[in-house]
Structure formats: C-alpha cells, structure tokens
Amino acid sequence: MEYINESDFRRLDLNLLLVFHALLHERSVTRAAQRLFIGQPALSGALKRLRAALGDELFVRTSHGMTPTPRALELARVIEPLLLSLQQALHARPAFDPAKAERVFRIGLSDALEVALMPRLMQRLSTEAPGVRLIAREADRTNAPAMLDAAEIELAAGVFTDCAAWHRQRALFGWHFVCVYNPTLVKLRGGKITLAEYLRHPHLLTSFSADLSGLVDDLLREKGHTRKVVFSSRNFATSPFIVRQMPAITTVPTFAAATWRDALGLAVSPLPFETPAYEVSVLWAAAHDADPALQWLIGLVADAFGGKPVA
C-alpha cells in the first residue's frame, strides 16, 4: 500500500473537490451553487479557497462563462475519476444480474461498425438481458475519447491507436481494406481486381474528413498512380447501394465488405496493392472499471466479436 501523507491535505477541504466538479460542468458560479444547494457567496468563497490551495486561478470568467484553465483541465482528468470511484465505492451494489437488469448504454462507433456489430449484439441481449437497451452514437477515433471523457457515451468501438492513461482498451478483431463491387456491372477475369481494372473504374470513398482523397489515394500516389473518386461521404451507408446501380468500386474494411456481400449480393476482391492492417477495439473510461454492468457488456462484446472472421 502506498503511503499517504495526511499533511498534504491540510490546506484542502475535500468538499472543495465537489465545488471544482460543479464548476467544471456548469461553467457558472450561479448554476454551480444551485447544483450544490448552497448560496452563490458561499460558492465564491469556496472557489477562492480552492484557488489558494491549488495555486491556480482554475476558472477564469470569459464571454463563455467560467472557463477552466489548462491546470484545471489537467486536474479534471484525476479528480473526475476519483469522485466517480468514491461515489461507486460509497454506493456499492450487488453483482450485476443481466437477466434482471434495466439499463441503457450509449456506444460510440461508425455506421459501418454499427451495421456489422449491432445485429449480433442485439440478438445476444434479447436472450441474455432483455431489459438492457443500447443507444448508438456516431463516433470515430478523433472524437470518441472526448465523448467518453464528457460522459456522452460509456463505450466506444473503433480503431484507437493511442490510449490515454485514464482510458482502457480491449482488442476485438483485425481488418484490412478490400474492394466491393457489383459483379454484374464490373466484369473481372478470375474474380480478382487487377491494378489496371482498379484504376479504370470510378470509385466511391468513405472519408471522415469528407474529402475526395484518402489513405488509398496516398498509397497510389506513392506508386505513381491516381484513381477517379466520384463520390465521397463521411458515412458508409450509401456506398453499397450506389455500387449496386453503377460499375464503380468502393474500398472498405473487411467487416463492412462481408456485411454488404451477405446482405446485398455484392462481390468482394482483394486490393491489387498492399495496405495496412488495423484492429478494432472497445474503449472505455478507467473510472468505470468498478461498474459491473459496463464490464459485463464489454465482456459480452468481446465474446461476440473477438476473433470475428473477415472477408
């Protein structure tokens, strides 16, 4: 057990951490006081003591309200999980029983992962935890960690290359890029797309930046080639319906390609050049490690999709 020096806490009333928490979320002295059921002068006095104890202004009045300083944001990464862990410890409940549970979980993921993962997960929930409901929110590697920190979601699924110290990550399955097309419109010799055929056809692109160029285009340029992208979207949902109607190709992750192949009768081909491989993981806040319900859901997701075969 690590040694705790009680003298380090003499200047800090631990109740002031609740003032810090309220101001961080409300960004207003008036609303924070209402949230804590105290008067505004009392909260202002508490903020003054908090500033003195921590040696920083913490919250600065701006046109957007009480804006946290960089030091306050740094402290929030420690204080918020600490308060949540303390609350969970003080209100510890019996082990989670999925068969009797009534719980709503919010999961952040792309629309392609939603289509690939949710049918199997919902089928498991319908039999094992009929009272559990899910809300899917659009998220990717650029915004999912922030959504977790803001408690907008409890769980995220996607490709996360960097995991912060206050997050947890668990791998599910690997994937790489493949081509999807309508075999009645895109005629191939041997069932595999050659580089010449790949470059000859128009392309549909899914780009989180909603651009007409992406990773595949960068790889092609390195080899001295370019392709013609005629449609780009942040979402995957439209592309399979477009390729059903025109002789075009879309390059997508294997898990999306397998879903479209099975549901829409489209064909899948390897790419005629090498691309990186990736891994889908689930991501959650370390502060929720003590939440038996969330840990059960993470286990269920890993059991349902760990080692998921790819096209």
C-alpha positions in Angstrom: 0.0 0.0 0.0 1.3 3.4 -0.9 2.0 5.9 1.9 -0.4 8.8 2.2 0.9 11.9 3.8 -2.1 13.5 5.6 -0.3 16.8 5.9 -0.6 17.3 2.1 -4.4 17.6 2.6 -4.4 20.1 5.4 -4.9 23.1 3.1 -7.6 21.3 1.1 -11.1 20.6 2.3 -12.1 17.6 0.3 -15.5 19.1 -0.1 -13.9 21.7 -2.3 -13.5 18.9 -4.9 -17.3 19.0 -5.3 -17.1 22.7 -6.0 -14.4 22.0 -8.6 -16.6 19.3 -10.2 -19.7 21.5 -10.2 -17.9 24.5 -11.8 -16.2 22.2 -14.4 -19.6 21.0 -15.6 -21.8 24.1 -15.2 -19.2 26.8 -16.1 -21.2 29.2 -14.0 -20.9 30.2 -10.3 -24.7 30.7 -10.1 -25.6 27.3 -11.6 -22.8 25.5 -9.7 -24.2 27.0 -6.4 -27.7 25.8 -7.4 -26.3 22.4 -8.2 -24.7 22.1 -4.8 -27.7 23.7 -3.0 -25.6 26.5 -1.5 -25.6 30.2 -1.9 -23.6 32.0 -4.5 -21.4 33.8 -2.0 -20.6 30.5 -0.3 -19.5 29.0 -3.6 -17.4 32.1 -4.5 -15.7 31.8 -1.1 -15.1 28.1 -1.7 -13.6 28.9 -5.1 -11.2 31.4 -3.5 -10.0 28.7 -1.0 -9.7 26.2 -3.9 -7.5 28.6 -5.9 -5.3 29.3 -2.9 -4.9 25.6 -2.1 -4.0 24.6 -5.6 -2.1 27.7 -6.6 -4.0 28.4 -9.8 -7.0 30.5 -11.0 -8.6 27.3 -12.2 -11.7 29.1 -13.7 -11.5 32.4 -15.5 -14.5 34.5 -16.3 -14.9 34.9 -20.1 -17.7 35.5 -22.6 -18.4 31.8 -22.5 -18.8 31.6 -18.7 -16.2 30.3 -16.2 -13.6 28.8 -18.5 -11.3 26.2 -16.9 -7.5 26.9 -17.1 -5.1 24.3 -18.6 -4.3 23.4 -15.0 -8.0 22.8 -14.2 -8.4 20.5 -17.2 -5.3 18.6 -16.1 -6.7 18.2 -12.6 -10.1 17.2 -14.0 -8.5 14.0 -15.5 -7.6 12.9 -12.0 -10.4 14.5 -9.9 -13.4 13.3 -12.0 -12.5 9.6 -11.9 -11.6 10.0 -8.2 -15.0 11.3 -7.4 -16.8 8.7 -9.5 -14.8 5.9 -7.9 -15.6 7.3 -4.5 -19.3 7.5 -5.3 -19.3 4.0 -6.6 -17.5 2.7 -3.5 -20.0 4.5 -1.2 -22.9 3.1 -3.1 -21.6 -0.3 -3.9 -24.3 -2.6 -5.2 -24.6 -6.4 -5.5 -23.1 -8.1 -8.5 -24.8 -7.2 -11.8 -27.5 -9.7 -12.9 -28.1 -9.2 -16.7 -31.3 -11.2 -16.7 -32.9 -8.7 -14.3 -31.1 -5.5 -15.3 -32.8 -2.4 -16.5 -30.0 -0.3 -18.0 -29.3 2.0 -21.0 -25.9 2.0 -22.5 -24.6 4.5 -25.1 -22.0 3.2 -27.5 -20.0 5.4 -29.9 -19.0 3.8 -33.3 -19.0 4.4 -37.0 -22.1 3.4 -39.1 -20.1 0.6 -40.7 -19.3 -1.0 -37.3 -22.8 -0.4 -36.2 -24.2 -2.5 -39.1 -21.5 -5.2 -38.7 -21.7 -5.5 -34.9 -25.1 -4.5 -33.6 -27.3 -7.3 -35.1 -25.3 -10.0 -33.3 -25.0 -8.0 -30.1 -28.7 -7.2 -30.0 -29.5 -10.8 -30.6 -27.4 -11.8 -27.6 -29.0 -9.0 -25.4 -32.6 -10.1 -26.4 -32.0 -13.5 -24.8 -29.5 -12.8 -22.0 -30.5 -9.3 -20.9 -33.9 -8.3 -22.3 -34.1 -5.2 -20.0 -30.8 -3.7 -21.4 -31.1 -1.1 -24.2 -28.5 0.4 -26.4 -28.1 3.8 -28.0 -25.6 4.0 -30.8 -23.9 7.4 -31.4 -21.7 8.3 -34.3 -18.1 8.4 -33.2 -14.6 7.7 -34.6 -11.0 7.8 -33.3 -11.0 11.6 -33.5 -13.9 12.3 -31.1 -14.7 9.1 -29.2 -12.1 9.6 -26.4 -13.5 13.1 -25.8 -17.1 11.8 -25.8 -16.0 9.2 -23.1 -14.5 12.0 -21.0 -17.6 14.1 -21.3 -19.8 11.1 -20.3 -21.7 11.3 -23.6 -21.0 7.6 -24.2 -20.0 4.7 -21.9 -18.2 2.6 -24.5 -16.6 3.2 -27.9 -15.7 0.8 -30.7 -13.2 1.6 -33.4 -9.5 1.8 -34.3 -7.7 3.6 -31.4 -4.0 3.8 -31.9 -3.4 5.8 -28.7 -5.0 5.0 -25.3 -4.8 7.7 -22.6 -3.8 6.8 -19.1 -7.4 7.3 -17.9 -8.9 5.0 -20.6 -9.0 1.2 -21.0 -8.8 -0.7 -24.3 -9.6 -4.3 -25.3 -8.9 -5.7 -28.8 -11.8 -7.3 -30.7 -10.7 -8.3 -34.3 -8.4 -7.2 -37.1 -9.3 -5.9 -40.6 -7.8 -4.6 -43.8 -9.1 -2.9 -46.9 -10.8 -4.8 -49.8 -12.8 -3.9 -52.9 -16.6 -4.2 -53.2 -18.4 -4.1 -56.5 -21.4 -5.4 -58.4 -20.2 -8.4 -60.3 -22.9 -8.0 -63.0 -21.6 -4.5 -63.8 -17.9 -4.8 -63.1 -16.7 -7.7 -65.2 -13.5 -9.3 -64.0 -11.2 -12.0 -65.2 -10.6 -14.6 -62.5 -12.7 -12.8 -59.8 -9.9 -10.6 -58.6 -9.4 -6.9 -59.5 -6.1 -6.1 -61.2 -4.4 -2.8 -60.8 -5.4 -1.7 -64.3 -9.1 -2.6 -63.6 -8.9 -0.8 -60.3 -7.7 2.4 -61.9 -10.1 2.2 -64.8 -13.3 2.2 -62.8 -14.8 5.2 -60.8 -14.6 5.0 -57.1 -16.7 5.8 -54.0 -14.9 6.9 -50.9 -15.8 7.0 -47.3 -13.8 9.8 -45.6 -14.2 11.1 -42.1 -12.9 14.4 -43.4 -15.5 14.3 -46.3 -12.7 14.7 -48.8 -12.1 13.3 -52.3 -8.8 11.8 -51.3 -7.8 9.4 -48.5 -5.2 6.8 -47.4 -5.7 4.7 -50.5 -5.1 7.7 -52.8 -1.9 8.5 -50.8 -0.7 4.9 -51.3 -1.5 5.0 -55.0 0.4 8.3 -55.5 3.5 6.8 -53.9 3.3 4.2 -56.7 2.7 6.9 -59.4 -1.0 6.2 -59.9 -4.2 8.0 -59.3 -7.9 6.9 -59.2 -11.1 8.8 -60.0 -13.2 9.3 -56.9 -16.7 10.4 -58.0 -18.4 10.3 -54.6 -17.3 10.9 -51.0 -19.2 10.7 -47.7 -18.5 10.5 -44.0 -20.8 7.6 -43.8 -20.6 4.1 -45.2 -24.4 3.6 -45.6 -24.9 4.9 -49.1 -21.9 3.3 -51.0 -23.2 -0.3 -51.3 -26.4 1.0 -52.9 -24.5 3.1 -55.3 -22.3 0.2 -56.4 -25.4 -1.9 -57.0 -26.5 0.6 -59.6 -23.3 1.6 -61.4 -20.0 0.0 -62.5 -18.0 1.5 -59.6 -15.7 0.2 -56.9 -15.6 1.1 -53.2 -12.7 0.2 -51.0 -13.8 -0.5 -47.4 -12.8 -2.5 -44.3 -13.3 -6.3 -44.5 -16.1 -6.3 -41.8 -18.2 -3.8 -43.9 -17.5 -5.8 -47.1 -18.6 -9.1 -45.6 -21.9 -7.5 -44.4 -22.6 -6.0 -47.8 -21.7 -9.2 -49.6 -24.0 -11.3 -47.4 -26.9 -8.9 -47.4 -26.8 -7.3 -50.8 -25.2 -9.9 -53.0 -22.1 -7.7 -53.9 -18.7 -9.2 -54.7 -15.5 -8.8 -52.7 -12.0 -8.8 -54.1 -8.5 -8.2 -52.5 -6.8 -5.0 -53.4 -4.2 -5.2 -56.1 -1.7 -3.5 -53.8 -0.8 -3.7 -50.1 -2.5 -1.6 -47.4 -2.0 -1.5 -43.7 -3.9 -3.8 -41.3 -5.9 -2.5 -38.4 -7.5 -3.7 -35.2 -11.0 -2.8 -33.8 -11.1 -2.3 -30.1 -13.5 -1.3 -27.4 -12.6 1.8 -25.4 -14.0 2.9 -22.0 -13.1 5.2 -19.2 -10.9 3.7 -16.4 -13.2 5.3 -13.9 -15.8 2.7 -14.9 -13.6 -0.3 -14.2 -15.7 -0.8 -11.0 -19.0 -0.7 -12.9 -20.1 -4.4 -13.0 -22.8 -3.6 -15.6 -20.4 -2.0 -18.1 -17.7 -4.7 -17.5 -20.4 -7.3 -18.3 -21.2 -5.5 -21.5 -17.6 -5.3 -22.5 -17.2 -9.0 -21.9 -20.3 -9.7 -24.0 -19.0 -7.6 -26.9 -15.6 -9.3 -26.7 -17.2 -12.7 -26.6 -19.5 -12.0 -29.5 -16.8 -10.3 -31.7 -13.4 -11.4 -30.6 -11.7 -13.1 -33.5 -14.6 -12.2 -35.8 -13.7 -13.6 -39.3 -13.1 -11.2 -42.1 -13.8 -11.3 -45.8 
